[in-house]
Structures are given as structure tokens and as C-alpha cells.
Amino acid sequence: MSCPNHLQGPSKRWLGETCLMFMARIIQMFIANANGPELEIIIKELSPHVAEVLLDPHANYMFQSLMQAASPQQRYTLLLNVRVY
């Protein structure tokens, strides 16, 4: 899913935020039903961006769901990628 590029100013910012919120919610729902290999794929893709996800007002809920569904080793892998700015 991508957001329209023709909008400018506040409309573009609002739509961008809405798209991010929607995508985070879809991923959060997917995580709730994901099996081990599917979680591994999500963790592999997300790991380099964990710090950014934690700061996002919508994606942090997705991250919480992922941490609840992940195994201890998967949690450790995710937390290794958290960096202090």
C-alpha cells in the first residue's frame, strides 16, 4: 500500500500518518496469527529499524504485539538492534 504523492502540505502529512497507522495495525493483526517462520521474516525485516519503530506513535503497538508473540531468542535479536541516539 502506498500513499498518493500528489497531495501537499497538511493533507499529505495527515494522509501519510493515516497510511502508517493503517499499515502498522494490519501488521499487528498478522503477528497475532503468525507462525514461527512468519515471525522470523518479520523480525529479520524489522530488526534494523527497531529504534525508529519504538519512537513511532503507531508502530510501537505493533512492536509490543511482536514481542509478545516472539520466542525469547527472537526478543533478544530484536533488542540487540535498539540503539541510544
C-alpha positions as semicolon CSV with decimal commas, in nm:
position;residue;x (nm);y (nm);z (nm)
1;M;0,000;0,000;0,000
2;S;0,132;0,342;-0,085
3;C;0,002;0,689;-0,021
4;P;-0,079;0,931;-0,304
5;N;0,211;1,159;-0,394
6;H;0,003;1,440;-0,547
7;L;-0,105;1,589;-0,212
8;Q;0,088;1,873;-0,048
9;G;0,112;2,033;0,296
10;P;-0,112;1,927;0,586
11;S;-0,319;1,691;0,367
12;K;-0,009;1,497;0,269
13;R;0,113;1,476;0,631
14;W;-0,228;1,363;0,756
15;L;-0,265;1,101;0,485
16;G;0,089;0,980;0,544
17;E;0,019;0,936;0,915
18;T;-0,308;0,757;0,837
19;C;-0,132;0,519;0,598
20;L;0,135;0,441;0,856
21;M;-0,125;0,385;1,127
22;F;-0,325;0,154;0,899
23;M;-0,019;-0,047;0,791
24;A;0,101;-0,086;1,150
25;R;-0,244;-0,212;1,252
26;I;-0,254;-0,464;0,965
27;I;0,090;-0,597;1,058
28;Q;-0,014;-0,611;1,424
29;M;-0,316;-0,828;1,333
30;F;-0,095;-1,051;1,115
31;I;0,151;-1,102;1,402
32;A;-0,128;-1,230;1,626
33;N;-0,181;-1,525;1,388
34;A;0,175;-1,572;1,260
35;N;0,367;-1,897;1,297
36;G;0,739;-1,930;1,374
37;P;0,876;-1,889;1,019
38;E;0,648;-1,593;0,953
39;L;0,765;-1,424;1,274
40;E;1,125;-1,485;1,168
41;I;1,062;-1,299;0,842
42;I;0,902;-1,005;1,024
43;I;1,188;-0,990;1,275
44;K;1,452;-1,008;1,002
45;E;1,290;-0,718;0,815
46;L;1,221;-0,511;1,125
47;S;1,547;-0,561;1,318
48;P;1,747;-0,279;1,156
49;H;1,461;-0,035;1,226
50;V;1,367;-0,122;1,585
51;A;1,470;0,214;1,733
52;E;1,259;0,403;1,477
53;V;0,961;0,173;1,537
54;L;0,975;0,230;1,911
55;L;0,953;0,605;1,858
56;D;0,660;0,588;1,616
57;P;0,325;0,652;1,788
58;H;0,153;0,374;1,592
59;A;0,424;0,121;1,520
60;N;0,520;0,081;1,886
61;Y;0,191;-0,108;1,942
62;M;0,286;-0,342;1,659
63;F;0,625;-0,393;1,825
64;Q;0,457;-0,480;2,155
65;S;0,250;-0,745;1,978
66;L;0,561;-0,881;1,813
67;M;0,744;-0,904;2,146
68;Q;0,452;-1,095;2,299
69;A;0,443;-1,344;2,010
70;A;0,821;-1,385;1,978
71;S;1,033;-1,650;2,144
72;P;1,297;-1,542;2,398
73;Q;1,570;-1,575;2,132
74;Q;1,369;-1,366;1,885
75;R;1,314;-1,097;2,152
76;Y;1,686;-1,091;2,219
77;T;1,756;-1,049;1,846
78;L;1,518;-0,751;1,830
79;L;1,655;-0,584;2,141
80;L;2,013;-0,611;2,016
81;N;1,915;-0,359;1,750
82;V;1,797;-0,089;1,991
83;R;2,049;0,193;1,998
84;V;2,063;0,506;2,207
85;Y;2,073;0,820;1,995
